[in-house]
């Protein structure tokens, strides 16, 4: 079953369970005629809308049945608390008057109970179909080998009971769970027969892997091979599939997940539109001040590179008498730069010159938070100096970013400056989560490091 069908199936089941709970609650109070679903009772609507919103928030958790029992319970608790809060908000926002608490609490309690029973039933049905745990041998005393061993030992639902690890050598310092060398395969099997072996040797050990597969199949043991990419890649990655072909996504980027992009984009639109409306008087005053302070246009519109290196026109309030070329400019702003106007010094120090980029956010060219877009010339220069520099362009650029609130703004003339900025941006890209954007916005407004090197 495809993920989309799986998600839709559970959504339909949950809605049915929810409305069954509402109906049972009505029957318990002998109030059936008030709560007939087709009469669109306000509490019924609130509960259904609240759960639909909860489902969207936790849409990536729909495959929870692949997790262990504790994770399953945690997810159900999180979803239940969120559901309760959202349903209450809908009732408050809808100004539903004169409803008793049991009209709201009883159906929620019934639904959560029924949902828990259904989830537990499916969990045991899907993950504990086989009685007992099958013994499994792990081969390879490396990072991934130990991870497989600990996973199988810790998670009984995996269906495996690890016997131990066979190492290429017994000379290593870390001897956790090692029960022998590769040559002991047959002896271990003769002592404790097992049906599965998981091999996690490096890629260059082809002959050893072939020999192990041969010995395993000779004993009727099913060999499984873990692709040990940790020897090649030293950071997080995803393994996806192209049809039946496994594909390694070398760089783990949370914003490549649709649900994360959806919520980040929704947040950007709400913040940008609200800010434009509230700050419209500020926009007008700044525009008038620029025209009175110096000759020239109100806006400076340089060309910058966005997500996937796509060029776009960025908007800023003009802060200089003489701006660099919009596309091919190479002149960075320096301390006490004579090109900066009197008003421009204030605009740059207070970051007010960046406000027009809210329009770029609305046009989906930028995000509120993300790596700051650099000049094309600087991009090409830093790309030559750092092999990972262009990773910054895997996501949309931002008005503010993790590098800026940590003081890495301004010049990129020496190695520390451009590496500090780039590594902070890459950390943000690889570790993004929703609330870090809110934290960065807070630091942009109140952080001490944010205005460092602002000139």
NORZIDA-V536911 format. One record per residue. PHI is phi in degrees with one decimal (999 if undefined). Layout:
phi
PHI
PHI
//
This chain:
phi
999
-69.9
-56.2
-61.3
-68.4
-62.1
-63.1
-63.9
-59.8
-69.7
-63.7
-63.4
-61.3
-66.6
-63.6
-62.6
-60.8
-62.9
-74.5
-64.0
-63.3
-63.7
-64.6
-61.3
-59.4
-65.0
-63.8
-62.3
-100.4
53.5
-126.0
-56.0
-65.4
-76.9
-109.3
-60.4
-58.7
-74.4
-86.9
54.2
-59.0
-60.8
-66.6
-60.5
-62.2
-60.7
-65.9
-67.5
-65.6
-61.9
-73.5
-60.0
-65.4
-60.9
-63.4
-66.3
-61.8
-106.0
-63.9
-78.9
-94.3
-68.4
-96.6
-60.7
-65.0
-87.0
-92.8
-80.7
-62.1
-62.9
-62.2
-58.2
-64.3
-58.8
-64.3
-65.4
-65.2
-58.4
-64.9
-66.9
-64.3
-63.1
-59.7
-59.6
-65.3
-66.9
-63.3
-64.1
-63.7
-63.1
-64.9
-66.8
-64.2
-82.2
55.7
-74.8
-96.6
55.2
-111.7
-78.9
-56.0
-67.9
-64.2
-102.6
-80.0
-61.5
-62.3
-65.1
-61.5
-62.1
-63.4
-61.7
-65.4
-64.6
-65.5
-64.8
-62.4
-63.1
-64.4
-63.6
-60.2
-67.9
-60.5
-68.4
-67.1
-89.4
-111.5
-123.1
-64.6
-88.0
-77.6
75.9
-123.5
-82.1
-65.3
-138.4
-108.4
-106.5
-118.0
123.1
-89.4
-126.0
-56.4
-70.1
-63.7
-66.3
-62.2
-63.3
-60.6
-65.4
-62.1
-65.6
-71.8
-79.9
-109.0
-64.1
-66.0
-63.1
86.1
-110.8
-117.9
-69.2
-79.3
152.1
-121.8
-97.1
-105.7
-70.9
-150.1
-101.2
-90.7
-69.5
-75.0
-87.2
-106.5
-58.5
68.9
-76.2
-118.2
160.3
-104.0
-59.7
-69.4
-90.6
-51.9
-64.4
-65.3
-64.4
-65.9
-63.6
-77.9
-136.2
-56.8
-137.3
-100.1
-134.0
-133.1
-111.6
-101.7
-130.7
-81.5
-60.1
-60.9
-79.5
-95.7
-60.0
-66.3
-64.5
-63.6
-62.1
-64.0
-66.1
-61.8
-62.5
-64.7
-62.1
-67.9
-63.1
-96.9
76.1
-94.2
-84.2
-83.8
-126.5
-116.1
-93.1
-71.6
-84.1
-77.6
-64.1
-73.8
-104.0
-118.0
-105.1
-139.2
-63.5
-149.3
-116.1
-112.0
-113.5
-137.8
-113.2
68.9
-98.7
-99.4
-69.4
-126.2
-92.9
-91.0
-62.1
-111.8
-77.9
-123.4
-55.0
-77.5
-80.3
-80.1
-58.1
-62.6
-65.5
-64.1
-60.1
-72.4
-66.4
-66.2
-61.3
-61.9
-59.2
-64.0
-61.1
-66.2
-64.2
-64.2
-62.0
-64.3
-61.5
-65.2
-71.1
-97.1
-55.1
-59.6
-65.5
-56.0
-65.2
-64.2
-65.1
-61.4
-64.9
-62.9
-63.5
-65.2
-76.8
-78.9
-159.5
-76.4
129.3
-71.1
-74.4
-108.7
-105.3
-125.6
-76.8
-90.9
-127.8
-98.9
-102.5
-61.3
59.7
74.5
-79.9
-72.2
-150.2
-94.0
-93.4
-108.2
-141.1
-70.0
-65.2
-124.5
-129.0
-69.0
-133.1
-85.9
-67.6
-57.2
-60.6
-107.7
-109.4
-63.7
-128.3
-92.4
-75.8
-75.4
-116.9
-63.1
61.1
-62.6
-68.9
-73.3
-73.5
-76.4
-59.7
-67.5
-59.4
-60.0
-67.9
-61.8
-72.6
-66.9
-93.3
67.4
-67.1
-66.3
-86.8
-55.8
-59.2
-69.8
-59.7
-65.7
-61.1
-67.1
-60.1
-80.5
66.7
-95.8
-138.1
-120.4
-61.5
-122.5
169.3
-63.0
-66.0
-75.3
-99.4
-63.6
-58.6
-60.7
-66.3
-56.9
-63.7
-66.9
-72.6
-62.6
-73.5
-84.6
-131.6
-67.2
-98.5
-57.9
-71.8
-59.1
-56.9
-91.6
-75.4
-129.5
-68.8
-68.2
-125.8
-70.0
-133.3
-157.5
-62.9
-64.7
-64.4
-74.0
-102.1
90.8
-93.5
-138.0
86.6
-63.8
-130.2
-83.4
-114.9
-61.2
-62.6
-66.3
-77.1
-73.4
-59.6
-66.4
-65.2
-66.3
-66.5
-64.3
-67.6
-59.7
-60.3
-62.5
-80.4
-120.8
-59.9
-147.6
-55.3
-75.2
-68.6
-64.0
-63.6
-62.8
-66.8
-62.2
-61.5
-66.6
-61.0
-82.1
-123.1
-71.3
-75.1
-77.4
-59.9
-91.3
-66.2
63.8
-87.4
-152.6
//
